Amino acid sequence: MVLRGYVPTSEETLQTLAALRLQSLNSDFSTHAPFPRLEELFPPHVLHARLPPPCHRPPTKCRGARLRAGLLAGGLWGQALAKQRAERDQRLRGRLREEGASTMAAIVEKWKLLQGMGRPEAMAAYVALVREWPGFGSTLFDVDLCTVRPWRGGGWGQPWQQAALTPLSPQTPVGAGRQRLWLGIGAKAVSLYKPGEPEPLDSFSYGCISSFGASDSSTFRLSVEDRDLLFETSQV
């Protein structure tokens, strides 16, 4: 879960978790100890998030200008653009290597501080840090929240009518439009999280859930209290 980015915590804590894993694998720091690859210790998406976003050229409005741009793209201009893209990609790869080396150095420094800690203690400390997240132990699914509508009863055979989104709760409004969320299935409740956020947008105890299920291969429906929630996911 940690490497997949499903434990929202600070980068400092992620580095500590990586150091604890090295301690449990290799015991005390040594230059002769085998080093796993960084992506086996630290979530790769954290490094990628440090990179500058790609630049997008604004769309050309004039039809004639689009035609001229298309003709130029097939000649020297297209070659120049391809060269620029290659140089940009090379710079990004270099930046990613630098960020990776910096992160690995920070992890190693934390590993050195764990000298004398046994494998059971390192594993226990690792689990204790992860358990600080309230959603620890939940099974998480990537979902798109499509629709929230007032529940009016009825069976599964009734067609789903798209409606304007309503807030999940007065305290935590979600707003309008499709939203990428985590659906967490825990021991006591079902919770909705914004990806990377430690606190849930809303939680529903199992006593409040009146029905749930998959209406097709990519759609999941949850009826809770006075609302129906419709999700789309490839993990149905």
N, C-alpha and C positions, 0 to 999 in steps of 0.2 A: 504493500500500500504506500509506503514511504517513497519508493522509487517511482511509482506511477503518479505521484503528486496528490494522493488521496489523504494525506495528513497535513492539513494547513497549519503551518507553524513558521517561525522566523528562520532566516537563513543561518543564523548563528546556531539554532537548535539542530538544524539539518546537518551542519558540520559536526556538531557534537555526536549526533547519532552515527554518522559515518565513522568517527573516531572510535566509538564504542564497538562498532562492528569489526573494525580492524583489530581492536584489542581482543575481542572474542575469537577472531580467526587466527591471529598470529601471536598472541600474548604481547609482551613488551616490545616497544619500537626497536627495530634493528634495520640497518641499511641492507642487510641480507634477506630480510623478510620478503616474501612474494607480495607484490602489490596488485590488487584487482584493478580493473579499469575504472575510471572515475564514474562512468554511468552505472557501475555495479554498486556504487556507494552513495551517490548523490543524484537527486532528480535532474535529468538533463534539461527539462523545460525551464528550470530556474536560470541556467546559464543562457539559454536562448532568449529569455525575457530581457536580459541585459543589452542585447544587440539593438541597434537603431532600427526602427520600422522601415520597410522598403518604401522607396519613393514611387508614387504613382503619378504619371503624367495626366493632366486634366484632359477629358475627351475633347476632340476637335469638333466644333459645332458646324462649320461650313462644309457642305458636301464637296465642293471643289478642293478645299484644303485637305479633306480626307483622301481624295483621289490622288493629289500631288504627294501626300505623305506615303500613300501606298506605293506609288511609283518609285519614290526615293528609297523606300525600305528595301526594294529589290536590288538596289545598286550599292554605291559606295556608302550611302547613309546607313543602309541596313548593316553593312560590315562594321561601321563605326559603332552602331548601337550594340551589336553583338560583342565587340571588344570591350565596350564600357560595362556591359553586364558581367563579362568574364572577370574583369578587374574588380568590380564590386563584390562578386562572389568570393574572389580570392581574399579581398580585404576582410570580409565577414568571417571566412574560415580562419584567417590569422587572428582576428579578434577573439573568436571562440576558443582557439588554442590558448591564447593569453589568459582568458577568463578561467579556463579549465586548470591551467597551471597554478594560477593564484589561489583557486579554491582548494586544489589538492595540497598546496603548501600550508594553507590554514588548517586543513584536516589533520595533516601530519603533526603540526604543532600541538593540536589538541590531543592527538594520540600519545605524544611524548609525556603529557601531563598525567596519563593514566597508568604510568609505570607501577607495577606491583599489584594491579587489579587482576583478579582471577577471571577465568571465562564465565563462571556462573554469575559473579558480581556484575560483569560487563553486560551480560544478557539481561539481568534484572534491571539494571539502570536504563538500558535501551527501552525495555517495555514500559518502565515507569514514566519515561519522557513521552512516549507515544500515547500512553493512557491519559495524559493531561488534556488531550483533545476530547471534548464531550461526546463526539461521535465515534469514539474508539469502539471497535467491535461490530460496527454496522457494516453491512454489505452495501457498497455504493454502486449506483448505476448512472451513466451519463444519459440524461433525458432532455428533450425539448418540451417545455410546458407550452401547449398550444392554446388551450381554452380553459377558463374557469367559469362555471355558470351555476346559478341557483339550482338545487336539486328539487325536482318535482315528482319523484317516484317514477314508477314504470319499470319495465323489464329491459333486458339486454337486446331484445329484438327491435326496439325502437331506434330509428335513425338518429345519429348524433347531429344536432343542429349547432352550427358555429354561432358563437355569441361574443359580445364584447367582454373583455376580461374584467373581472371584479377583484378587489383585494383578497388576498388569502386570509388576512385578518386586519382589523382596524389598526393594530399596532405595527404590522409589517406589510404594508401594501407592496404588491409586486409590480403593478403598472400594466400597460398594454403591450401587445406584441409578443411574438415567440421569444422564449428565454431559455438559454442553456443552463441547466441546473444539475445538481447531484440529488438523486433520490436515495436516501439512506434507510435501509431496512434494519432496525435494531431490535433488541430483545424486548423492549417495552413500548416502542413507538416507531412510526414512520416519519422521517424528517426530510425537509427540503433545504438545500444549501446552495448559495451561489458558489461556483467553483473557486476554491482557495480561501473562502471565508470560514473562520472557525465556528461561528455561531449560526444556528439554522434560521432561515426565514420564517419557518413555521414547523411545528411538530404535531402529529396526530396520534394519540394513544389508540391502541387497538380497540378499546371499547367505544371509541367515537367513529370507527370505520364501519359503514353499513354494508358495503360491497366493494369488490375489486376484481380485476381480471383483464385478460388480453382479448380485445375484440377482433384483432387480426394479428399478422406476424410482426407488425411494427408499431402497434398502438396499445397503450395500457391505460386503463381507466380506474380512477379511485373515487369512490363516493364517501364523503366524510361529512357528518353532521348535515348542514344545509347546502353543501356544495358538491358539484361534480368536477373533477380535475381530469383532463385528457392530456396524456403524454405521448410523444413519439420517440422511439428508441430502437436501435438495432440490437439491443440486448434482451428483447422480450423472450 
